[in-house]
């Protein structure tokens, strides 16, 4: 049987949501599936409360190179990492590098990881057969409906992976979902390919010097165009459908939405999006009501 782990990238603004995810994993996910939570170094002590049972909290610096230094204050609303080898690196890029680098630090017996955001919750028992079929792992791929920046994601993949393909062909498909599964050998070879295609021969430097790319598009396009897809089977369904909680400012409205989506027996949980957090903070449903509705 293939061995899976769950990987979550989190930070202090999602502290409560990450705790809710941990509770849902305790309730619905078998204990032999480890859950790795990667956080900024300054948030590590706060998140240690979630380091118990199958959950393991790690600093992002365990993956990042030592020469990459985080500036302790915001510039134009963003935190940056700086180094002698790269442009200033935004936190969004750092998070993607940490997702791709997880196999450097997690247990060597793990065959694949499921990338699951900290704003996600399980609502029914984890079904291994939804994730692994005939020793192949799920890979989300569907026709693009609305994916901002897809042209930039595809251009970055063509350059980083040295793929000879018309960009219009790549832009037909979307690889972003929850969860996205990274298989160990594919990920290793993906990063080796990026390293070979850069002057520095270092995939972390290469990605730090990209203004925009998508780790999920990189992986999906690599599997489609550089590897045999025998290691994956394709799904085109959201196992964690999105709920924008700013649209449900009462407990009853939120509960109605949860009940509606929960009629689909294939879903594993929900992805609780928080769009326009700064503008709509006052209308978000209170966190206790969310926990009550989800029975967590």
N, C-alpha and C positions, 0 to 999 in steps of 0.2 A: 504494500500500500504506500502510495506517495505521501510524504510528510509535508504538511502545510503550516504556515504561520500567518498571523495577521500583523500588518505594519501600519502604524498611525503616526502621522506628523502632527504635532499640536503645539500650542503656545498659550500664554496666560489668558488671553481673551476668550479662549475656548475651554478653560479649565473645567467649568461645570459640565459642559457638553461631553468632554472627554470622560468625566466620571460617570455620566449616564451611559456612554458606550461601554465602559468597563462593567457596569452593572448588568447590561444586556448580554454581554459576553459571558459573564458568570452564570446567567440564567439559561442561555440558549446554545452556547458553544462548548463542545467537549473540552475537558481540561488538558488534554494532550496537545491541543492546538495553542501554541504560545502566542501571546500578544505583545509585540514590541512597540513602545511609545517613545518617539524621538522628540526632544524638546530643546529649545535654546538653553545654553549653559546657565544663564541667569534665572531661568524658570525651573531648573532641575530640582532644587530643594522643595519648591512648592508642589511639584508633581510626584514626589516620592510617596505621597499618600496612596498613589495608585500602583505602587510597586509591591504587589502581593500576588499569591496564587500563580496563575498563568500569565500575569502581566509583568512586564519588565520595562522599567523606565531607563532610557539612555540619553546621554548628551549628544547633540548633533556633532559636536567636535570630535566624537569617536570616529566619525567618517570623514570629516573635513580635514584637509592638509594643515599642518601646523603654521605654514606661512600665510594662511588666510586669517586675517584679524578682523574681528567685528568692532565697528565703531559704536561706542555706547550711547550715542544720541542720534536722533532722527535728522535727516536732511531732506527737505521738501516732502515730509510726511513718511519717509522710508528709512529703515535701518540698512546699512551697507556693510559689506565686508571688503577689505582692501588688501592688496598684496603687491609685491614687486613685479608680478607676472601677469596681472589681469587689470582690466578696468574695474572700477567699483562695482561690486556685485550685489544686486537686490536680494531681499529675503526670499522672494518667490523662486529665484534661480537656485538659491541655497537649498530650499526645500526639495526641489526636483533632483538635485545632485544627491541629496541624502536618500531619496527613494531609490535611485539607481545604484547607490553604493552599499545597500543594506547587507548584501551577502558577504561583505568584507568583515562584518562584525557579529552577525548572528550565528547560531548553531550550525555547524557544517552539515548536519544530517538533514537540514530542511531543503526540500526539493523546489519549493515555490512559495511565494508570498502573495497575500491578498492585500492590496493597498486600499485601506478603508479610512475615510476622513473621520476626524474626531466629532463631527456634527452628525454622525450616522448612528443609528440604533438598530439592533436586532429585535424582531417582534415574534419570531417563531424559531423552533429548533433548527440549528445548522444542518443542512443536508449535504453531506460529502459528495453524493452522486450528482449534485447540481454543479459542482466545481470540478470534479475529476471524473472522466469517463474513458474507459479503456486506456488508462495511464496517460491521458491527455488532459490538459487544463483548459478551462474556459478562456475565451478571448472575445471581448465585446468588439463588434464591428457592424456598423450600419450605415446606410446612406445618410449623407449630411442633410440636416434640416436647418439648423441654425448654430453655427460654431464660429464665434468671433476669432479673428487672427488666424484662421486655418491656412491662408496663403503663406503666412510667415512660418507656421509650424512645418508645413510641407517643404518650403525652401530650405529651412534649417536641416531637415532630415536628408534632403537630396545632397546637401553640401557635406554634412557630417558623416554620412554613410557612403558617399560617393556612388549614388544610385543614378543610373542612366535611364530615366523615365520622365515622360512629360508630366509636368506638375498638375495639369488638369486632371490626369488620371488619379493622382494621389488625393486631390481635393474632393473626390466623390464620396469619400468614406470618413467616418468619425470613429475614433478609438477611445474617447473619453467616457468613463462610466465609473460607478462604484459597485463592486470592486473591480480594479484592474489587476490581473494576475501577472507577475513576473516569474518566469521559470529560471532557475539558477544558471544552467548552461547557456541558455539564450542570452541572458543578461551579461554574463561574463564575455561572451563572444561579441555582443553588441558594443560593449565598452572597449574591447580590444580593437574592434573595427574603427571606432572613433579615434582611438589613440594613434593607429596607423595612418589615419588621414589628416593628422595635424603635425605641424613642424615640431612642436614640443614633445610629441609622442606621449601625451598625457591627457586623458579624457577629461579630467577635472579642470585643467587649465582651459581646454577647448570649450567646455560648457560655460565656465565662468566668463569667457569672452564673447558669449552670445547674448545679445540683448533680449531675444525672445525665442524660445523653443518649447516644445511639449514633450515631457518624458514619456507620456502615453503614446503620442504619435510616433516618437522615435522607436519605441519598442514594437508597436503594431506594424509599422512600415518595415522595420528590420525583419520581423517574422515573415511578413508577406513577400518581401523581395530579396532577402539575403539568406533566408533559412527555409528548409522544408517545414511546412506548417503541421507536420505530424505530431509535434509536441502540444498542439492546441486544437480545440474545436471551437467553432464560432457561434456566439449567440448575438441576438440583436434586441435583447430585452433588458430593461432596467430591473435588476433584482432588488435594488433599493430606490424606488421611485422618489422623486423630489417633492418636498412640501416646503413652500415658502411661508415660514411661520408669521411673516409680517402681514399676510393676507387673512389671518385668523386671529382676531383680537379678543375672542371669547372662547372659553373652554368648550362650549357646545359646538361651535363652528369647527374647531380643531378636531373634536371627537368625531364629528360627522365625516370629515375628510379622511381621517384615519380608518374609520369603518368602511368607507367606500373603497379605498385602496386595498384594504386588508381582505376583501372578498377574493382577490387573486391569490390562490394558494401557492403560486410559484415564488412570490416575493419573499425575501428574507427579512426585510426591515424597511426603514425609511431614511432618506437623506434630508435632514432638516436644514434647509438653506436659510441664510439670514441676509437677504439682499437689502441694499441701502441701509446698512446697519446704522450709519451716522445720522441719516435723515429721519429714519423711522423708529428710532430706539424706543420712543414713548408708546408706540402702539404694539410692540411685541407682547405676545402672551407671556404671562409670568412663568418662570421656570418650573415652579411647583405644580402648576396646572398641567404643563407638558408631561411631567413625571407621572402625575395621577392618571392622565389619559392613557399613557403607554404602560401603566401598571408596573413601573420601575422605581 
